[in-house]
Amino acid sequence: MLLQQLRLWGRGLAISRAFARVRKTSGKLLTEVPAHVRTMATQHVNYRANMHLTFFIIALLGLSEQPTSSSTSDSLGPLMPSFREGVELLLRVLTPVAKALTAKAATAGLAECMKSLGGVGYLENEDMMFNIARLFRDANVLSIWDGTTDIMADDMVKVLKGNSGRRAMAVLSECVERTVESLAKSNSMMQEETAKITGAWRSWLRDVERSSAEGLKIRGRGGLDKVGLDCLCITPGYGRV
């Protein structure tokens, strides 16, 4: 499911890039229009972040099924829990988060790709390899299939407020804070940003601890978006970007 969302989005971005290299407006290529390039760049950064989050989920799944594999754990550094239960808890919390956010991001991203082609992007293209309208239509079902965004948010709350909720919160918090600390140490220019992430993350943790399960379910999407945003911030490159 996650890879299907990214596949559609990635294809849309490829079409958008190719179109920008040949389409002219006011006598210049779209690649020479600063606003257009900025929008495309933003979409590619979002795509890369969601791709890293998805493959982090895949790595967690692999390590939960093959706990003796040390190469996966070593390559992911501070992101990966050091014990099997931690891996399984992190996988359980982040799977609904990644499913919901990646589906929403892919749909929004393909809408931007469609707009980047102008009217032709909205039309059905005879060449199915370049039919962004179909990609966009197919992507919309992914936020419904196997659970809507609200259902995924509800599932996340079940874990955080369930029997293993405190352990899951501890593992998730350790993953976020260790990675943010590693980012701050590896790049002095990111200290202000990492401080903001840490502050916002701790504020959310306090809110979860004070709130009831029903209260969190009512605000479900907000909590899901918060966890997802922090994970999207820390997974790409793990301090190497």
Disulfide bonds with the S-S distance in Angstrom:
none
